[in-house]
Amino acid sequence: MTKGRVLLAMLGTDQHELGAVAIAGLLRDHGFEVVYLGRFQTPKTILQAAIDEDVDVIGISCHSWEFLDYVPELIPLLGESEVDAPVVLGGSVITAEDALAMKALGIAEVFDSDAQSGAILDRMSMLAAERRARAGIG
Amino acid sequence: MTHRPARTTRSGIPVKDYYDADDWRPADRGEAPGAFPYARGRRDHAPPVGSWIQRELSGEGDAKRSNQQFLDLMAHGQTGLDIICDGPSGALMDPDHPLATHAIGTQGVSVCHKQDFLDLLQNIPLDRISVSASFPPLFFVPGLCLAARAYGFAIDALRGSTVLNPFYSEVSGLGTNLPFDARVRLSCDVIEFCSKAMPRFHAFVEDTYFFSESGLNAVEEMALGFVEIRHLVREVQRRGVDIDAFAPRIAILVNCGMEFFEEIAKIRATRRLFARMMRDEFGAKDPRSWSVIVTSHTSGLSLTPQQLPNNIVRGTIQALSLVLAGAHAVEISTFDEPYRTPTPEAHLVGLRTQQIIDLETGIAKVVDPLGGSYFVEWLTAETEKRIWEMVVDIEGRGHPRDLNDSGWFRRFFDDRMRRYLQEIEQRARLVVGMNIHKLPPEKDTLLRDVSQRKIRPARERVRPFKEFKLNRDFDRTSAALRKVLEAAKTTHNLVPVVTDAFDAHATLGEIAGVVRMAYGEPFDPFGEFQSPI
């Protein structure tokens, strides 16, 4: 049985894909289903994919500062459409200060470059399980 | 805990405890610098100082702001320009594209029409200083020509380079949403054009730096680079261009990571392979066609957001290996690279590092000072062998278009990205400050404030840009765009018509869009804009 469905995306014109690709592999190897949306995404395309794919967690890989502008658009957009999948961010450009600001906006978790695979998997499992329980899945 | 060094190089080449005379291939022993097969370098003499072009990555905000950066760096002694465009320009989008909004000028300079190129290159001695551009070549070369025309420089006097990556750009972080055949054709158009009109300009710079930042090792980097070079050479030859008309201007912009001797061996092996290939396979007769120019950026991927001062040390070691290997131009990725394109503070540290190596250490006094080192000579030969085996393997898998379309290239890069992070996590690759010898965050503060300073998106560019589009003579613009569209449907070289289109106030996004249309693709891959013609 799947541990959960995770959407992975990058925002705007950020094309540094190494982190996103590596995390996709890690999650797949550990029993998650990954919907890899990849580059050139916006809050609207992420919202649509989250609905279409009924994902449990939305993961956004950041290697530019575009998340600072897109996340404040994305969180209310998901709320308006009653998408309850939590959003997590990952990337070494996210400073400790940014992480606090993002969590205040409703981001469920921020993984920086110190994050270990085990911790990432544990946290993603928990977030996915919570969402699946809320949605009455499995 | 003790950590015994790995008994292989980063590319997996097993190494012994020491090397001696038996390890140096007899065939390589008579090689001299400045002579075929050029493993020991292109030149047999070293200038007293400044033997390589010293440059730092620059470009942020709009063109005027970036121009000021260039002038500041030149005032500090920089001897070449290294320009990077922002994410939207690299993806062939104008700043008014909705997807561009939050990234205008934040990771490079925003450049999208003629006036931008003029502003970018104002007061730059274009006939003396080499302008290296990480910018889509079909657009940079016309922009450079228009700036030269405006400032009174002859086109044939222009120096510098623009990077090419038609095979791998799309899957390694430089996506343009152009189909494979279009990307190859645009590259060949620029090479062909410059071989005739811009004899001092390097229109054919194989940029193995960028794609190898996906976690490739040295052998993989150069193997993929050679596969691409060989295909483009054949394509340009097929157009009837003599090999000796363009091969002397081929350069390779390589990565330089932390595996010190392997990076040196990689460059020496590359020069030897290139020389043999050009002479024996492609029939080049001019010795300048045999001796490839190798330039480098030090690896941004090797730098860490932890303990930022360590990155200065990494850049220094990498630059040292490049100078020892005889690189023709060096850019040091700066200490703040894990967070941003360089701050002025980081620029100065990078440039000063190069100047200290150049002016204080004396290591550039002698050409190829490591020539004859048993280990370096053995590793050069071994690296050469492995690169070539991989080239043969990849070429045996089919036409590069098929490898692209079937996703083989994509999987290749995905696997290496994954491998890289696994190596760090499993500590098969030790990175000081990241997976060993860590500091608690509260103590890891040196250089942090400066490195985390953000560049605000230059959104103020959007309104005047929209006004510019409304106020131009659109009949002239659309006529020029139609010519690009028609030419792109044929085999005509696109550089002259793209230059005319920029001159007629067409924009980067518009020109790219009509090229896409000629290849049966939508004008805007994101469906936000309709074709203006």
Interface residues (C-beta under 8 A of the other chain):
Chain A: L11 G12 T13 D14 Q15 H16 E17 L18 G19 V21 A22 G25 L26 R39 F40 T42 S64 W65 E66 L68 D69 Y70 S92 V93 T95 A96 E97 D112 S113 D114 Q116 S117
Chain B: D86 G87 P88 G90 A91 M93 P98 L99 A100 T101 H102 A103 T106 Q107 S172 G173 L174 G175 E213 S214 G215 L301 T304 P305 Q306 P338 Y339 R340 F413 D414 M417 R418 Y420 L421 Q422 E425 M434 P441 Q452 K454 I455 P457 F526
